[in-house]
Amino acid sequence: MKKAVLRLCIACRELKDRKEMHRIMTEHESNTVILNPNKHQFGRSAYLCKSEQCIKKIKKNKRFKGIYEMIVS
Ligand SMILES: [Zn+2]
């Protein structure tokens, strides 16, 4: 059995399977936040559960507010 890759959710702080999460990346050069970037983009990554609860949580966070809008749009 293949081991799941676990990532820490920025909203609930729980470790979850990477496949069940959104990837949020801050690009080095432009310092813009990108939702689920492609492989050619590099930057600092954060992860968020695809659950409604966690998505709602980041709405209150100034830094991730734009991400919330991208997910729900
Ligand atoms: Zn979560």
N, CA, C, O and the ligand as a Tripos MOL2 file, in Angstrom:
@<TRIPOS>MOLECULE
protein
  293   291    74     0     0
PROTEIN
NO_CHARGES

@<TRIPOS>ATOM
      1 N           0.8370   -1.2100    0.0000 N.3       1 MET1
      2 CA          0.0000    0.0000    0.0000 C.3       1 MET1
      3 C           0.8700    1.2570    0.0000 C.2       1 MET1
      4 O           1.8500    1.3600    0.7390 O.2       1 MET1
      5 N           0.4950    2.1790   -0.8230 N.am      2 LYS2
      6 CA          1.2370    3.4370   -0.9180 C.3       2 LYS2
      7 C           0.8760    4.3650    0.2360 C.2       2 LYS2
      8 O          -0.2930    4.5300    0.5840 O.2       2 LYS2
      9 N           1.8940    4.9580    0.8100 N.am      3 LYS3
     10 CA          1.6620    5.8840    1.9220 C.3       3 LYS3
     11 C           1.1050    7.2090    1.4110 C.2       3 LYS3
     12 O           1.5620    7.7290    0.3930 O.2       3 LYS3
     13 N           0.1410    7.7380    2.1050 N.am      4 ALA4
     14 CA         -0.4250    9.0280    1.7180 C.3       4 ALA4
     15 C           0.5250   10.1510    2.1070 C.2       4 ALA4
     16 O           1.2100   10.0730    3.1270 O.2       4 ALA4
     17 N           0.5600   11.1830    1.2940 N.am      5 VAL5
     18 CA          1.3880   12.3440    1.6010 C.3       5 VAL5
     19 C           0.5380   13.2980    2.4340 C.2       5 VAL5
     20 O          -0.4880   13.7990    1.9750 O.2       5 VAL5
     21 N           0.9780   13.5360    3.6500 N.am      6 LEU6
     22 CA          0.1790   14.3720    4.5450 C.3       6 LEU6
     23 C           0.6720   15.8130    4.5840 C.2       6 LEU6
     24 O           1.8720   16.0900    4.5880 O.2       6 LEU6
     25 N          -0.2930   16.7090    4.6120 N.am      7 ARG7
     26 CA          0.0270   18.1360    4.6880 C.3       7 ARG7
     27 C          -0.8200   18.7840    5.7890 C.2       7 ARG7
     28 O          -1.9290   18.3460    6.0930 O.2       7 ARG7
     29 N          -0.2550   19.8340    6.3650 N.am      8 LEU8
     30 CA         -0.9480   20.5260    7.4410 C.3       8 LEU8
     31 C          -1.9080   21.5750    6.8870 C.2       8 LEU8
     32 O          -1.5320   22.4200    6.0740 O.2       8 LEU8
     33 N          -3.1400   21.4990    7.3430 N.am      9 CYS9
     34 CA         -4.1490   22.4620    6.8990 C.3       9 CYS9
     35 C          -3.9520   23.7880    7.6470 C.2       9 CYS9
     36 O          -3.7690   23.7970    8.8640 O.2       9 CYS9
     37 N          -3.9910   24.8920    6.9210 N.am     10 ILE10
     38 CA         -3.7740   26.1980    7.5400 C.3      10 ILE10
     39 C          -4.9660   26.6390    8.3760 C.2      10 ILE10
     40 O          -4.8380   27.5310    9.2140 O.2      10 ILE10
     41 N          -6.1160   26.0270    8.1600 N.am     11 ALA11
     42 CA         -7.3130   26.4240    8.9090 C.3      11 ALA11
     43 C          -7.5070   25.5880   10.1640 C.2      11 ALA11
     44 O          -7.6400   26.1480   11.2520 O.2      11 ALA11
     45 N          -7.5280   24.2650   10.0450 N.am     12 CYS12
     46 CA         -7.8040   23.4220   11.2140 C.3      12 CYS12
     47 C          -6.5450   22.8410   11.8500 C.2      12 CYS12
     48 O          -6.6160   22.2240   12.9120 O.2      12 CYS12
     49 N          -5.3870   23.0360   11.2020 N.am     13 ARG13
     50 CA         -4.1030   22.5550   11.7310 C.3      13 ARG13
     51 C          -4.0580   21.0450   11.8770 C.2      13 ARG13
     52 O          -3.3840   20.5230   12.7650 O.2      13 ARG13
     53 N          -4.7680   20.3450   11.0140 N.am     14 GLU14
     54 CA         -4.7390   18.8920   11.0480 C.3      14 GLU14
     55 C          -3.9920   18.3770    9.8380 C.2      14 GLU14
     56 O          -3.9670   19.0200    8.7880 O.2      14 GLU14
     57 N          -3.3850   17.2150    9.9900 N.am     15 LEU15
     58 CA         -2.6820   16.6030    8.8710 C.3      15 LEU15
     59 C          -3.6720   15.8090    8.0350 C.2      15 LEU15
     60 O          -4.4030   14.9600    8.5450 O.2      15 LEU15
     61 N          -3.6800   16.1010    6.7390 N.am     16 LYS16
     62 CA         -4.6120   15.4120    5.8470 C.3      16 LYS16
     63 C          -3.8890   14.9600    4.5890 C.2      16 LYS16
     64 O          -2.7770   15.3950    4.2890 O.2      16 LYS16
     65 N          -4.5520   14.0810    3.8720 N.am     17 ASP17
     66 CA         -4.0210   13.6030    2.5920 C.3      17 ASP17
     67 C          -3.9630   14.7720    1.6070 C.2      17 ASP17
     68 O          -4.9460   15.4800    1.3900 O.2      17 ASP17
     69 N          -2.8130   14.9410    1.0370 N.am     18 ARG18
     70 CA         -2.5690   16.0250    0.0730 C.3      18 ARG18
     71 C          -3.5970   16.0920   -1.0410 C.2      18 ARG18
     72 O          -3.9610   17.1680   -1.5150 O.2      18 ARG18
     73 N          -4.0560   14.9150   -1.4470 N.am     19 LYS19
     74 CA         -5.0160   14.8400   -2.5640 C.3      19 LYS19
     75 C          -6.3630   15.4540   -2.1970 C.2      19 LYS19
     76 O          -7.1410   15.8350   -3.0720 O.2      19 LYS19
     77 N          -6.6270   15.5430   -0.9130 N.am     20 GLU20
     78 CA         -7.9110   16.0780   -0.4700 C.3      20 GLU20
     79 C          -7.8120   17.5410   -0.0670 C.2      20 GLU20
     80 O          -8.6630   18.0630    0.6530 O.2      20 GLU20
     81 N          -6.7570   18.1910   -0.5460 N.am     21 MET21
     82 CA         -6.5430   19.5740   -0.1420 C.3      21 MET21
     83 C          -6.3040   20.5090   -1.3110 C.2      21 MET21
     84 O          -5.8710   20.1050   -2.3900 O.2      21 MET21
     85 N          -6.5990   21.7590   -1.0620 N.am     22 HIS22
     86 CA         -6.2570   22.8120   -2.0140 C.3      22 HIS22
     87 C          -4.8240   23.2220   -1.7280 C.2      22 HIS22
     88 O          -4.3880   23.2330   -0.5770 O.2      22 HIS22
     89 N          -4.0980   23.5560   -2.7760 N.am     23 ARG23
     90 CA         -2.7460   24.0470   -2.5660 C.3      23 ARG23
     91 C          -2.7490   25.5530   -2.7970 C.2      23 ARG23
     92 O          -3.2330   26.0430   -3.8180 O.2      23 ARG23
     93 N          -2.2070   26.2640   -1.8380 N.am     24 ILE24
     94 CA         -2.1520   27.7130   -1.9240 C.3      24 ILE24
     95 C          -0.6840   28.1080   -1.9610 C.2      24 ILE24
     96 O           0.0800   27.7700   -1.0570 O.2      24 ILE24
     97 N          -0.3020   28.8100   -2.9890 N.am     25 MET25
     98 CA          1.1090   29.1300   -3.1250 C.3      25 MET25
     99 C           1.3600   30.6240   -3.2380 C.2      25 MET25
    100 O           0.6500   31.3380   -3.9450 O.2      25 MET25
    101 N           2.3790   31.0800   -2.5310 N.am     26 THR26
    102 CA          2.8050   32.4710   -2.6670 C.3      26 THR26
    103 C           4.0210   32.4780   -3.5860 C.2      26 THR26
    104 O           5.0660   31.9170   -3.2570 O.2      26 THR26
    105 N           3.8730   33.1090   -4.7190 N.am     27 GLU27
    106 CA          4.9450   33.1460   -5.7020 C.3      27 GLU27
    107 C           6.0660   34.0560   -5.2310 C.2      27 GLU27
    108 O           5.8240   35.1550   -4.7310 O.2      27 GLU27
    109 N           7.3100   33.5800   -5.4000 N.am     28 HIS28
    110 CA          8.4790   34.3300   -4.9350 C.3      28 HIS28
    111 C           8.5920   35.7290   -5.5350 C.2      28 HIS28
    112 O           8.7060   36.7170   -4.8100 O.2      28 HIS28
    113 N           8.5590   35.8010   -6.8480 N.am     29 GLU29
    114 CA          8.8450   37.0620   -7.5200 C.3      29 GLU29
    115 C           7.7740   38.1300   -7.3590 C.2      29 GLU29
    116 O           8.0570   39.2670   -6.9810 O.2      29 GLU29
    117 N           6.5470   37.7430   -7.6530 N.am     30 SER30
    118 CA          5.4700   38.7320   -7.6250 C.3      30 SER30
    119 C           4.8060   38.8430   -6.2610 C.2      30 SER30
    120 O           4.0850   39.8030   -5.9900 O.2      30 SER30
    121 N           5.0540   37.8400   -5.3900 N.am     31 ASN31
    122 CA          4.4400   37.7870   -4.0700 C.3      31 ASN31
    123 C           2.9140   37.6750   -4.1450 C.2      31 ASN31
    124 O           2.2010   38.0710   -3.2220 O.2      31 ASN31
    125 N           2.4320   37.1300   -5.2600 N.am     32 THR32
    126 CA          0.9920   36.9340   -5.3970 C.3      32 THR32
    127 C           0.6150   35.5360   -4.9270 C.2      32 THR32
    128 O           1.4240   34.6090   -4.9630 O.2      32 THR32
    129 N          -0.6220   35.4090   -4.4900 N.am     33 VAL33
    130 CA         -1.1170   34.1380   -3.9910 C.3      33 VAL33
    131 C          -1.8750   33.4160   -5.1070 C.2      33 VAL33
    132 O          -2.7650   33.9800   -5.7450 O.2      33 VAL33
    133 N          -1.5000   32.1670   -5.3210 N.am     34 ILE34
    134 CA         -2.0820   31.3860   -6.4160 C.3      34 ILE34
    135 C          -2.7580   30.1380   -5.8560 C.2      34 ILE34
    136 O          -2.2260   29.4800   -4.9610 O.2      34 ILE34
    137 N          -3.9210   29.8230   -6.3850 N.am     35 LEU35
    138 CA         -4.6330   28.6180   -5.9650 C.3      35 LEU35
    139 C          -4.2830   27.4730   -6.9200 C.2      35 LEU35
    140 O          -4.3520   27.6290   -8.1390 O.2      35 LEU35
    141 N          -3.9130   26.3380   -6.3610 N.am     36 ASN36
    142 CA         -3.5370   25.1510   -7.1290 C.3      36 ASN36
    143 C          -2.6400   25.4680   -8.3300 C.2      36 ASN36
    144 O          -3.0510   25.2940   -9.4770 O.2      36 ASN36
    145 N          -1.4230   25.9310   -8.0670 N.am     37 PRO37
    146 CA         -0.5180   26.3090   -9.1570 C.3      37 PRO37
    147 C          -0.0700   25.1000   -9.9810 C.2      37 PRO37
    148 O          -0.1600   23.9580   -9.5310 O.2      37 PRO37
    149 N           0.4070   25.3690  -11.1760 N.am     38 ASN38
    150 CA          0.9580   24.2690  -11.9760 C.3      38 ASN38
    151 C           2.4190   24.0400  -11.5840 C.2      38 ASN38
    152 O           2.9850   24.7880  -10.7870 O.2      38 ASN38
    153 N           3.0070   23.0100  -12.1490 N.am     39 LYS39
    154 CA          4.3550   22.5960  -11.7490 C.3      39 LYS39
    155 C           5.4500   23.6020  -12.0790 C.2      39 LYS39
    156 O           6.5540   23.5180  -11.5400 O.2      39 LYS39
    157 N           5.1550   24.5410  -12.9480 N.am     40 HIS40
    158 CA          6.1970   25.4720  -13.3620 C.3      40 HIS40
    159 C           6.2940   26.7090  -12.4840 C.2      40 HIS40
    160 O           7.1250   27.5850  -12.7240 O.2      40 HIS40
    161 N           5.4530   26.7780  -11.4770 N.am     41 GLN41
    162 CA          5.4950   27.9230  -10.5930 C.3      41 GLN41
    163 C           6.1310   27.5300   -9.2610 C.2      41 GLN41
    164 O           5.8700   26.4550   -8.7220 O.2      41 GLN41
    165 N           6.9610   28.4170   -8.7510 N.am     42 PHE42
    166 CA          7.6490   28.1100   -7.4970 C.3      42 PHE42
    167 C           7.3570   29.1460   -6.4260 C.2      42 PHE42
    168 O           7.2170   30.3360   -6.7110 O.2      42 PHE42
    169 N           7.2690   28.6840   -5.2120 N.am     43 GLY43
    170 CA          7.0360   29.5990   -4.1130 C.3      43 GLY43
    171 C           6.7520   28.8230   -2.8460 C.2      43 GLY43
    172 O           6.8980   27.6010   -2.8020 O.2      43 GLY43
    173 N           6.3520   29.5340   -1.8340 N.am     44 ARG44
    174 CA          6.0150   28.8970   -0.5680 C.3      44 ARG44
    175 C           4.6000   28.3410   -0.6460 C.2      44 ARG44
    176 O           3.6820   29.0440   -1.0680 O.2      44 ARG44
    177 N           4.4170   27.1100   -0.2520 N.am     45 SER45
    178 CA          3.1030   26.4930   -0.3480 C.3      45 SER45
    179 C           2.4480   26.3130    1.0100 C.2      45 SER45
    180 O           3.1040   26.0920    2.0280 O.2      45 SER45
    181 N           1.1330   26.4180    0.9810 N.am     46 ALA46
    182 CA          0.3280   26.1170    2.1540 C.3      46 ALA46
    183 C          -0.8250   25.2500    1.6610 C.2      46 ALA46
    184 O          -1.1570   25.2540    0.4760 O.2      46 ALA46
    185 N          -1.4250   24.5140    2.5800 N.am     47 TYR47
    186 CA         -2.4980   23.6180    2.1710 C.3      47 TYR47
    187 C          -3.7590   23.8590    2.9830 C.2      47 TYR47
    188 O          -3.7190   24.2730    4.1410 O.2      47 TYR47
    189 N          -4.8770   23.5840    2.3280 N.am     48 LEU48
    190 CA         -6.1710   23.8080    2.9630 C.3      48 LEU48
    191 C          -7.1100   22.6590    2.6100 C.2      48 LEU48
    192 O          -7.1980   22.2660    1.4460 O.2      48 LEU48
    193 N          -7.8120   22.1200    3.6050 N.am     49 CYS49
    194 CA         -8.7900   21.0570    3.3570 C.3      49 CYS49
    195 C          -9.8490   21.5510    2.3880 C.2      49 CYS49
    196 O         -10.1470   22.7440    2.3310 O.2      49 CYS49
    197 N         -10.4040   20.6360    1.6400 N.am     50 LYS50
    198 CA        -11.4760   21.0220    0.7180 C.3      50 LYS50
    199 C         -12.8250   21.0750    1.4350 C.2      50 LYS50
    200 O         -13.8650   21.2480    0.7990 O.2      50 LYS50
    201 N         -12.8040   20.9290    2.7390 N.am     51 SER51
    202 CA        -14.0580   20.9590    3.4950 C.3      51 SER51
    203 C         -14.5900   22.3900    3.6300 C.2      51 SER51
    204 O         -13.8270   23.3520    3.7160 O.2      51 SER51
    205 N         -15.8780   22.4930    3.6470 N.am     52 GLU52
    206 CA        -16.5500   23.7950    3.7250 C.3      52 GLU52
    207 C         -16.1280   24.5620    4.9800 C.2      52 GLU52
    208 O         -15.9310   25.7770    4.9590 O.2      52 GLU52
    209 N         -16.0010   23.8140    6.0580 N.am     53 GLN53
    210 CA        -15.6150   24.3860    7.3490 C.3      53 GLN53
    211 C         -14.2810   25.1440    7.2750 C.2      53 GLN53
    212 O         -14.1650   26.2810    7.7340 O.2      53 GLN53
    213 N         -13.2990   24.4900    6.6950 N.am     54 CYS54
    214 CA        -11.9740   25.1010    6.6020 C.3      54 CYS54
    215 C         -11.9490   26.2480    5.6040 C.2      54 CYS54
    216 O         -11.2680   27.2490    5.8250 O.2      54 CYS54
    217 N         -12.6710   26.1130    4.5310 N.am     55 ILE55
    218 CA        -12.7280   27.1810    3.5240 C.3      55 ILE55
    219 C         -13.3350   28.4380    4.1480 C.2      55 ILE55
    220 O         -12.8850   29.5540    3.8870 O.2      55 ILE55
    221 N         -14.3460   28.2430    4.9590 N.am     56 LYS56
    222 CA        -14.9870   29.3830    5.6430 C.3      56 LYS56
    223 C         -14.0360   30.0590    6.6230 C.2      56 LYS56
    224 O         -14.0590   31.2780    6.7930 O.2      56 LYS56
    225 N         -13.2040   29.2500    7.2590 N.am     57 LYS57
    226 CA        -12.2670   29.7870    8.2430 C.3      57 LYS57
    227 C         -11.2930   30.7950    7.6460 C.2      57 LYS57
    228 O         -10.9920   31.8130    8.2690 O.2      57 LYS57
    229 N         -10.8050   30.5190    6.4570 N.am     58 ILE58
    230 CA         -9.8030   31.4120    5.8730 C.3      58 ILE58
    231 C         -10.4000   32.7150    5.3640 C.2      58 ILE58
    232 O          -9.6750   33.6650    5.0680 O.2      58 ILE58
    233 N         -11.7020   32.7550    5.2670 N.am     59 LYS59
    234 CA        -12.3800   33.9740    4.8340 C.3      59 LYS59
    235 C         -12.0430   35.1440    5.7610 C.2      59 LYS59
    236 O         -11.9690   36.2950    5.3320 O.2      59 LYS59
    237 N         -11.8440   34.8220    7.0300 N.am     60 LYS60
    238 CA        -11.5590   35.8500    8.0420 C.3      60 LYS60
    239 C         -10.1020   36.2900    8.0410 C.2      60 LYS60
    240 O          -9.7510   37.3010    8.6500 O.2      60 LYS60
    241 N          -9.2710   35.5420    7.3670 N.am     61 ASN61
    242 CA         -7.8490   35.8430    7.3210 C.3      61 ASN61
    243 C          -7.5460   36.7620    6.1410 C.2      61 ASN61
    244 O          -7.7880   36.4090    4.9870 O.2      61 ASN61
    245 N          -7.0210   37.9280    6.4420 N.am     62 LYS62
    246 CA         -6.7500   38.9330    5.4010 C.3      62 LYS62
    247 C          -5.8810   38.3790    4.2720 C.2      62 LYS62
    248 O          -6.1360   38.6040    3.0890 O.2      62 LYS62
    249 N          -4.8620   37.6590    4.6800 N.am     63 ARG63
    250 CA         -3.9020   37.1220    3.7290 C.3      63 ARG63
    251 C          -4.5240   36.1230    2.7410 C.2      63 ARG63
    252 O          -4.1200   36.0480    1.5800 O.2      63 ARG63
    253 N          -5.5030   35.3670    3.2190 N.am     64 PHE64
    254 CA         -6.0770   34.3270    2.3850 C.3      64 PHE64
    255 C          -7.4770   34.6410    1.8600 C.2      64 PHE64
    256 O          -8.1330   33.7940    1.2530 O.2      64 PHE64
    257 N          -7.9100   35.8470    2.1000 N.am     65 LYS65
    258 CA         -9.2480   36.2410    1.6740 C.3      65 LYS65
    259 C          -9.4280   36.0750    0.1530 C.2      65 LYS65
    260 O         -10.4720   35.6290   -0.3240 O.2      65 LYS65
    261 N          -8.3890   36.4440   -0.5780 N.am     66 GLY66
    262 CA         -8.4210   36.3050   -2.0370 C.3      66 GLY66
    263 C          -8.5650   34.8540   -2.4640 C.2      66 GLY66
    264 O          -9.2240   34.5450   -3.4570 O.2      66 GLY66
    265 N          -7.9370   33.9680   -1.6970 N.am     67 ILE67
    266 CA         -8.0080   32.5250   -1.9710 C.3      67 ILE67
    267 C          -9.4330   32.0320   -1.7480 C.2      67 ILE67
    268 O          -9.9640   31.2420   -2.5280 O.2      67 ILE67
    269 N         -10.0280   32.5070   -0.6860 N.am     68 TYR68
    270 CA        -11.4180   32.1260   -0.3990 C.3      68 TYR68
    271 C         -12.3100   32.4650   -1.5790 C.2      68 TYR68
    272 O         -13.1420   31.6640   -2.0050 O.2      68 TYR68
    273 N         -12.1210   33.6520   -2.0880 N.am     69 GLU69
    274 CA        -12.9340   34.0910   -3.2300 C.3      69 GLU69
    275 C         -12.6840   33.2310   -4.4740 C.2      69 GLU69
    276 O         -13.6040   32.9720   -5.2500 O.2      69 GLU69
    277 N         -11.4520   32.7990   -4.6540 N.am     70 MET70
    278 CA        -11.1300   31.9360   -5.8050 C.3      70 MET70
    279 C         -11.8010   30.5690   -5.6740 C.2      70 MET70
    280 O         -12.2800   30.0060   -6.6580 O.2      70 MET70
    281 N         -11.8280   30.0460   -4.4530 N.am     71 ILE71
    282 CA        -12.4060   28.7110   -4.2200 C.3      71 ILE71
    283 C         -13.9120   28.7310   -4.4060 C.2      71 ILE71
    284 O         -14.4740   27.8350   -5.0360 O.2      71 ILE71
    285 N         -14.5620   29.7370   -3.8690 N.am     72 VAL72
    286 CA        -16.0270   29.7640   -3.9240 C.3      72 VAL72
    287 C         -16.5740   30.2870   -5.2510 C.2      72 VAL72
    288 O         -17.7500   30.0850   -5.5540 O.2      72 VAL72
    289 N         -15.7470   30.9470   -6.0330 N.am     73 SER73
    290 CA        -16.2600   31.5140   -7.2890 C.3      73 SER73
    291 C         -16.4780   30.4360   -8.3470 C.2      73 SER73
    292 O         -16.9050   30.7410   -9.4600 O.2      73 SER73
    293 ZN         -8.6580   21.8500    7.5210 Zn       74 ZN74
@<TRIPOS>BOND
     1     1     2 1
     2     2     3 1
     3     3     4 2
     4     3     5 am
     5     5     6 1
     6     6     7 1
     7     7     8 2
     8     7     9 am
     9     9    10 1
    10    10    11 1
    11    11    12 2
    12    11    13 am
    13    13    14 1
    14    14    15 1
    15    15    16 2
    16    15    17 am
    17    17    18 1
    18    18    19 1
    19    19    20 2
    20    19    21 am
    21    21    22 1
    22    22    23 1
    23    23    24 2
    24    23    25 am
    25    25    26 1
    26    26    27 1
    27    27    28 2
    28    27    29 am
    29    29    30 1
    30    30    31 1
    31    31    32 2
    32    31    33 am
    33    33    34 1
    34    34    35 1
    35    35    36 2
    36    35    37 am
    37    37    38 1
    38    38    39 1
    39    39    40 2
    40    39    41 am
    41    41    42 1
    42    42    43 1
    43    43    44 2
    44    43    45 am
    45    45    46 1
    46    46    47 1
    47    47    48 2
    48    47    49 am
    49    49    50 1
    50    50    51 1
    51    51    52 2
    52    51    53 am
    53    53    54 1
    54    54    55 1
    55    55    56 2
    56    55    57 am
    57    57    58 1
    58    58    59 1
    59    59    60 2
    60    59    61 am
    61    61    62 1
    62    62    63 1
    63    63    64 2
    64    63    65 am
    65    65    66 1
    66    66    67 1
    67    67    68 2
    68    67    69 am
    69    69    70 1
    70    70    71 1
    71    71    72 2
    72    71    73 am
    73    73    74 1
    74    74    75 1
    75    75    76 2
    76    75    77 am
    77    77    78 1
    78    78    79 1
    79    79    80 2
    80    79    81 am
    81    81    82 1
    82    82    83 1
    83    83    84 2
    84    83    85 am
    85    85    86 1
    86    86    87 1
    87    87    88 2
    88    87    89 am
    89    89    90 1
    90    90    91 1
    91    91    92 2
    92    91    93 am
    93    93    94 1
    94    94    95 1
    95    95    96 2
    96    95    97 am
    97    97    98 1
    98    98    99 1
    99    99   100 2
   100    99   101 am
   101   101   102 1
   102   102   103 1
   103   103   104 2
   104   103   105 am
   105   105   106 1
   106   106   107 1
   107   107   108 2
   108   107   109 am
   109   109   110 1
   110   110   111 1
   111   111   112 2
   112   111   113 am
   113   113   114 1
   114   114   115 1
   115   115   116 2
   116   115   117 am
   117   117   118 1
   118   118   119 1
   119   119   120 2
   120   119   121 am
   121   121   122 1
   122   122   123 1
   123   123   124 2
   124   123   125 am
   125   125   126 1
   126   126   127 1
   127   127   128 2
   128   127   129 am
   129   129   130 1
   130   130   131 1
   131   131   132 2
   132   131   133 am
   133   133   134 1
   134   134   135 1
   135   135   136 2
   136   135   137 am
   137   137   138 1
   138   138   139 1
   139   139   140 2
   140   139   141 am
   141   141   142 1
   142   142   143 1
   143   143   144 2
   144   143   145 am
   145   145   146 1
   146   146   147 1
   147   147   148 2
   148   147   149 am
   149   149   150 1
   150   150   151 1
   151   151   152 2
   152   151   153 am
   153   153   154 1
   154   154   155 1
   155   155   156 2
   156   155   157 am
   157   157   158 1
   158   158   159 1
   159   159   160 2
   160   159   161 am
   161   161   162 1
   162   162   163 1
   163   163   164 2
   164   163   165 am
   165   165   166 1
   166   166   167 1
   167   167   168 2
   168   167   169 am
   169   169   170 1
   170   170   171 1
   171   171   172 2
   172   171   173 am
   173   173   174 1
   174   174   175 1
   175   175   176 2
   176   175   177 am
   177   177   178 1
   178   178   179 1
   179   179   180 2
   180   179   181 am
   181   181   182 1
   182   182   183 1
   183   183   184 2
   184   183   185 am
   185   185   186 1
   186   186   187 1
   187   187   188 2
   188   187   189 am
   189   189   190 1
   190   190   191 1
   191   191   192 2
   192   191   193 am
   193   193   194 1
   194   194   195 1
   195   195   196 2
   196   195   197 am
   197   197   198 1
   198   198   199 1
   199   199   200 2
   200   199   201 am
   201   201   202 1
   202   202   203 1
   203   203   204 2
   204   203   205 am
   205   205   206 1
   206   206   207 1
   207   207   208 2
   208   207   209 am
   209   209   210 1
   210   210   211 1
   211   211   212 2
   212   211   213 am
   213   213   214 1
   214   214   215 1
   215   215   216 2
   216   215   217 am
   217   217   218 1
   218   218   219 1
   219   219   220 2
   220   219   221 am
   221   221   222 1
   222   222   223 1
   223   223   224 2
   224   223   225 am
   225   225   226 1
   226   226   227 1
   227   227   228 2
   228   227   229 am
   229   229   230 1
   230   230   231 1
   231   231   232 2
   232   231   233 am
   233   233   234 1
   234   234   235 1
   235   235   236 2
   236   235   237 am
   237   237   238 1
   238   238   239 1
   239   239   240 2
   240   239   241 am
   241   241   242 1
   242   242   243 1
   243   243   244 2
   244   243   245 am
   245   245   246 1
   246   246   247 1
   247   247   248 2
   248   247   249 am
   249   249   250 1
   250   250   251 1
   251   251   252 2
   252   251   253 am
   253   253   254 1
   254   254   255 1
   255   255   256 2
   256   255   257 am
   257   257   258 1
   258   258   259 1
   259   259   260 2
   260   259   261 am
   261   261   262 1
   262   262   263 1
   263   263   264 2
   264   263   265 am
   265   265   266 1
   266   266   267 1
   267   267   268 2
   268   267   269 am
   269   269   270 1
   270   270   271 1
   271   271   272 2
   272   271   273 am
   273   273   274 1
   274   274   275 1
   275   275   276 2
   276   275   277 am
   277   277   278 1
   278   278   279 1
   279   279   280 2
   280   279   281 am
   281   281   282 1
   282   282   283 1
   283   283   284 2
   284   283   285 am
   285   285   286 1
   286   286   287 1
   287   287   288 2
   288   287   289 am
   289   289   290 1
   290   290   291 1
   291   291   292 2
@<TRIPOS>SUBSTRUCTURE
     1 MET1         2 RESIDUE 1 A MET
     2 LYS2         6 RESIDUE 1 A LYS
     3 LYS3        10 RESIDUE 1 A LYS
     4 ALA4        14 RESIDUE 1 A ALA
     5 VAL5        18 RESIDUE 1 A VAL
     6 LEU6        22 RESIDUE 1 A LEU
     7 ARG7        26 RESIDUE 1 A ARG
     8 LEU8        30 RESIDUE 1 A LEU
     9 CYS9        34 RESIDUE 1 A CYS
    10 ILE10       38 RESIDUE 1 A ILE
    11 ALA11       42 RESIDUE 1 A ALA
    12 CYS12       46 RESIDUE 1 A CYS
    13 ARG13       50 RESIDUE 1 A ARG
    14 GLU14       54 RESIDUE 1 A GLU
    15 LEU15       58 RESIDUE 1 A LEU
    16 LYS16       62 RESIDUE 1 A LYS
    17 ASP17       66 RESIDUE 1 A ASP
    18 ARG18       70 RESIDUE 1 A ARG
    19 LYS19       74 RESIDUE 1 A LYS
    20 GLU20       78 RESIDUE 1 A GLU
    21 MET21       82 RESIDUE 1 A MET
    22 HIS22       86 RESIDUE 1 A HIS
    23 ARG23       90 RESIDUE 1 A ARG
    24 ILE24       94 RESIDUE 1 A ILE
    25 MET25       98 RESIDUE 1 A MET
    26 THR26      102 RESIDUE 1 A THR
    27 GLU27      106 RESIDUE 1 A GLU
    28 HIS28      110 RESIDUE 1 A HIS
    29 GLU29      114 RESIDUE 1 A GLU
    30 SER30      118 RESIDUE 1 A SER
    31 ASN31      122 RESIDUE 1 A ASN
    32 THR32      126 RESIDUE 1 A THR
    33 VAL33      130 RESIDUE 1 A VAL
    34 ILE34      134 RESIDUE 1 A ILE
    35 LEU35      138 RESIDUE 1 A LEU
    36 ASN36      142 RESIDUE 1 A ASN
    37 PRO37      146 RESIDUE 1 A PRO
    38 ASN38      150 RESIDUE 1 A ASN
    39 LYS39      154 RESIDUE 1 A LYS
    40 HIS40      158 RESIDUE 1 A HIS
    41 GLN41      162 RESIDUE 1 A GLN
    42 PHE42      166 RESIDUE 1 A PHE
    43 GLY43      170 RESIDUE 1 A GLY
    44 ARG44      174 RESIDUE 1 A ARG
    45 SER45      178 RESIDUE 1 A SER
    46 ALA46      182 RESIDUE 1 A ALA
    47 TYR47      186 RESIDUE 1 A TYR
    48 LEU48      190 RESIDUE 1 A LEU
    49 CYS49      194 RESIDUE 1 A CYS
    50 LYS50      198 RESIDUE 1 A LYS
    51 SER51      202 RESIDUE 1 A SER
    52 GLU52      206 RESIDUE 1 A GLU
    53 GLN53      210 RESIDUE 1 A GLN
    54 CYS54      214 RESIDUE 1 A CYS
    55 ILE55      218 RESIDUE 1 A ILE
    56 LYS56      222 RESIDUE 1 A LYS
    57 LYS57      226 RESIDUE 1 A LYS
    58 ILE58      230 RESIDUE 1 A ILE
    59 LYS59      234 RESIDUE 1 A LYS
    60 LYS60      238 RESIDUE 1 A LYS
    61 ASN61      242 RESIDUE 1 A ASN
    62 LYS62      246 RESIDUE 1 A LYS
    63 ARG63      250 RESIDUE 1 A ARG
    64 PHE64      254 RESIDUE 1 A PHE
    65 LYS65      258 RESIDUE 1 A LYS
    66 GLY66      262 RESIDUE 1 A GLY
    67 ILE67      266 RESIDUE 1 A ILE
    68 TYR68      270 RESIDUE 1 A TYR
    69 GLU69      274 RESIDUE 1 A GLU
    70 MET70      278 RESIDUE 1 A MET
    71 ILE71      282 RESIDUE 1 A ILE
    72 VAL72      286 RESIDUE 1 A VAL
    73 SER73      290 RESIDUE 1 A SER
    74 ZN74       293 GROUP 0 **** ****
